[in-house]
Amino acid sequence: MSVHILQALVENKFGVLARIASLFSARGYNIQSLAVGETHDPTVSCMTIVVNAEDEGILEQIQKQLNKLIDVITVRDLTRTDYIDRELLLVRLRYDAGNRDKVDALHERYTFHLFDKQENYAVLEFTGDSTLVESLLSDLEPIGVTELVRTGKIAISK
């Protein structure tokens, strides 16, 4: 399966997200990640949609169907272009005398922000591409992750 990153500029109106999500659902595609936010124009939102797709033809059909929706301004498949992508990760982890040195060593490698330090836990904030996020999560596993949240991928063309 190949991963596709679609970017849609849409009108910032009630119900647009639901219509787009149902378009994918009706065609049997699971959205791997979805991030939506306003652009510099508050009437326009940017949706970054990450999907796994085997069949290029069906993905092309989805793009055509998206373009037919009234509230959709443009749709681009960033997958075959030069783009930059990032994810945001927030992790609550054990942070006690037994593992502070390990966390500090990881801090030098990944350059994350460590805040809300308490007696036995801290919250870590990290922004990076998917490969770095997965690598950091793998390195944090032995330390003791107690809670984890992450955004979907956002992307911008170069």
C-alpha positions as CSV (number, residue, x, y, z in Angstrom):
1,M,0.0,0.0,0.0
2,S,1.3,3.5,-0.7
3,V,0.7,6.5,1.4
4,H,-0.8,9.6,-0.2
5,I,-0.8,13.1,1.2
6,L,-3.7,15.1,-0.1
7,Q,-4.0,18.8,0.6
8,A,-7.4,20.5,0.2
9,L,-8.1,24.2,0.5
10,V,-11.8,24.4,1.6
11,E,-14.2,27.1,2.6
12,N,-14.3,27.4,6.3
13,K,-17.9,26.4,6.8
14,F,-20.0,24.1,8.9
15,G,-20.2,20.6,7.6
16,V,-17.4,20.6,5.1
17,L,-15.2,18.2,7.1
18,A,-18.1,15.8,7.5
19,R,-18.8,15.8,3.7
20,I,-15.2,15.2,2.9
21,A,-14.8,12.4,5.5
22,S,-17.9,10.7,4.2
23,L,-16.6,10.8,0.6
24,F,-13.6,8.7,1.7
25,S,-15.8,6.4,3.9
26,A,-18.2,5.8,1.0
27,R,-15.3,4.5,-1.1
28,G,-13.9,2.3,1.6
29,Y,-10.8,4.3,2.4
30,N,-9.6,4.8,5.9
31,I,-8.1,8.2,6.6
32,Q,-4.8,7.5,8.3
33,S,-4.5,11.1,9.5
34,L,-6.4,14.3,9.1
35,A,-5.4,17.8,10.2
36,V,-7.5,20.9,9.6
37,G,-6.8,24.5,10.4
38,E,-7.4,28.0,9.1
39,T,-5.1,29.6,6.6
40,H,-3.9,33.2,6.6
41,D,-7.5,33.8,5.3
42,P,-10.0,33.0,8.0
43,T,-12.6,32.0,5.4
44,V,-10.3,29.3,4.1
45,S,-9.1,26.1,5.9
46,C,-6.3,23.8,4.8
47,M,-7.0,20.0,5.2
48,T,-4.1,17.6,5.1
49,I,-5.4,14.1,4.5
50,V,-3.1,11.1,4.7
51,V,-4.5,7.8,3.2
52,N,-3.1,4.4,2.3
53,A,-4.2,3.5,-1.2
54,E,-3.3,0.6,-3.5
55,D,-5.2,1.7,-6.5
56,E,-4.1,5.0,-8.1
57,G,-7.3,5.1,-10.2
58,I,-9.6,5.1,-7.2
59,L,-7.5,7.8,-5.6
60,E,-7.8,9.9,-8.7
61,Q,-11.5,9.4,-8.6
62,I,-11.6,10.6,-5.0
63,Q,-9.6,13.7,-6.0
64,K,-12.2,14.4,-8.8
65,Q,-15.1,13.9,-6.4
66,L,-13.5,16.2,-3.9
67,N,-13.1,18.8,-6.6
68,K,-16.8,18.6,-7.3
69,L,-17.8,19.5,-3.8
70,I,-18.9,23.2,-3.8
71,D,-16.9,24.1,-0.6
72,V,-13.6,22.7,-2.0
73,I,-11.4,25.3,-3.6
74,T,-8.4,23.1,-4.6
75,V,-7.0,19.6,-4.1
76,R,-3.4,18.6,-4.5
77,D,-1.7,15.2,-4.1
78,L,1.6,16.3,-2.5
79,T,3.0,12.7,-2.6
80,R,4.9,13.1,-5.8
81,T,6.1,16.6,-5.1
82,D,8.8,18.1,-2.9
83,Y,7.1,18.8,0.4
84,I,7.9,19.3,4.1
85,D,5.7,17.5,6.7
86,R,5.6,17.7,10.4
87,E,3.6,16.1,13.3
88,L,3.3,17.4,16.9
89,L,3.7,14.9,19.7
90,L,2.8,15.4,23.4
91,V,4.0,12.7,25.8
92,R,3.6,12.3,29.5
93,L,6.5,10.1,30.7
94,R,8.0,8.9,33.9
95,Y,10.5,11.4,35.1
96,D,12.2,10.4,38.3
97,A,15.7,10.0,39.6
98,G,16.0,6.6,37.9
99,N,15.5,7.9,34.3
100,R,16.3,11.7,34.3
101,D,19.7,11.0,32.8
102,K,18.1,8.9,30.0
103,V,15.6,11.6,29.2
104,D,18.3,14.3,29.2
105,A,20.4,12.2,26.8
106,L,17.4,11.9,24.5
107,H,16.8,15.6,24.8
108,E,20.3,16.2,23.2
109,R,19.5,13.9,20.3
110,Y,15.9,15.0,19.5
111,T,15.7,18.6,20.8
112,F,12.3,18.4,22.4
113,H,10.7,20.7,24.9
114,L,10.3,19.2,28.4
115,F,7.8,21.0,30.6
116,D,5.3,20.5,33.4
117,K,8.0,18.7,35.4
118,Q,6.7,17.1,38.5
119,E,8.2,14.8,41.1
120,N,7.7,11.6,39.1
121,Y,6.5,12.7,35.6
122,A,7.0,15.4,32.9
123,V,5.4,16.3,29.6
124,L,7.5,16.3,26.5
125,E,6.6,18.3,23.3
126,F,8.2,17.4,20.0
127,T,7.7,18.4,16.4
128,G,9.2,16.5,13.6
129,D,8.6,14.4,10.5
130,S,7.0,10.9,10.9
131,T,10.4,9.1,10.9
132,L,11.7,11.2,13.8
133,V,8.5,10.9,15.7
134,E,8.5,7.1,15.4
135,S,12.2,7.0,16.4
136,L,11.6,9.2,19.5
137,L,8.6,7.0,20.5
138,S,10.7,3.9,20.2
139,D,13.5,5.4,22.4
140,L,10.9,6.6,25.0
141,E,9.2,3.2,25.3
142,P,11.8,1.8,27.9
143,I,11.5,5.0,29.9
144,G,7.8,4.7,30.5
145,V,5.2,6.6,28.5
146,T,2.0,7.0,30.5
147,E,0.1,9.1,28.0
148,L,0.5,10.0,24.4
149,V,-1.3,12.3,21.9
150,R,-0.1,13.3,18.4
151,T,-1.5,15.4,15.6
152,G,-2.0,14.2,12.1
153,K,0.6,15.1,9.5
154,I,0.6,18.6,8.1
155,A,2.5,19.4,5.0
156,I,3.5,22.3,2.7
157,S,5.0,22.2,-0.7
158,K,8.6,23.4,-1.2
